[in-house]
């Protein structure tokens, strides 16, 4: 997901990307398909800019039930 966000941030005109199972992103579905044929897993996942933005927003708003802040978890705590 993080990689998808970075691709979209770097390419403003792109609204959809095609990811192969090895994590490579393609602007064109046919190029993704051609690359996937060389892999053990032929799966291609399509992600839109809106989907990625929504998924990242959900992750940012997710609550961590049952976990409390522990000051001893700080890096400089002794």
C-alpha positions in Angstrom: 0.0 0.0 0.0 2.8 2.4 0.9 4.4 1.7 -2.4 1.2 2.4 -4.2 0.9 5.8 -2.4 4.4 6.7 -3.4 3.8 5.8 -7.1 0.6 7.9 -7.1 2.4 10.8 -5.4 5.2 10.7 -8.0 2.8 10.5 -11.0 0.0 13.0 -10.6 -1.7 12.2 -13.9 -2.1 8.5 -13.1 -5.4 7.3 -11.4 -4.9 3.6 -11.7 -2.0 1.2 -11.4 -1.6 -2.5 -12.0 0.6 -4.4 -9.5 2.1 -7.8 -10.3 2.7 -10.4 -7.5 6.4 -9.3 -7.2 5.3 -5.8 -6.3 6.1 -4.0 -9.5 3.6 -1.3 -10.6 2.6 -0.7 -14.2 0.6 2.1 -15.8 -0.7 -0.2 -18.5 -2.6 -3.5 -17.8 -1.1 -5.2 -20.9 2.5 -4.5 -19.7 1.6 -5.9 -16.2 0.1 -9.0 -17.9 3.2 -9.6 -20.0 5.4 -9.3 -16.9 3.2 -11.5 -14.8 3.5 -14.3 -17.4 7.2 -14.6 -16.4 6.3 -15.1 -12.7 5.2 -18.1 -10.7 2.2 -16.1 -9.5 0.3 -14.5 -12.4 -1.9 -12.3 -10.1 -2.4 -8.7 -11.1 -4.0 -6.3 -8.5 -5.5 -3.1 -9.7 -5.4 -0.1 -7.4 -6.9 3.3 -7.9 -5.7 6.5 -6.3 -9.0 6.8 -4.4 -8.8 3.2 -3.1 -5.2 3.8 -1.8 -6.1 7.1 -0.2 -9.2 5.6 1.5 -7.3 2.6 2.8 -4.5 4.7 4.2 -7.0 7.0 5.9 -8.7 4.0 7.5 -5.3 2.8 8.8 -4.5 6.2 10.2 -7.9 6.3 12.1 -7.7 2.7 13.3 -7.7 2.4 17.1 -5.6 -0.1 19.0 -8.0 -1.5 21.5 -6.3 -3.0 24.6 -3.0 -1.3 24.0 -1.9 1.4 26.4 0.9 3.8 26.3 3.9 2.6 28.3 6.6 5.1 29.0 9.1 2.3 29.4 8.7 1.6 25.7 10.5 4.9 25.0 13.9 4.5 23.4 15.6 6.6 26.0 13.9 4.9 29.0 16.2 3.0 31.4 
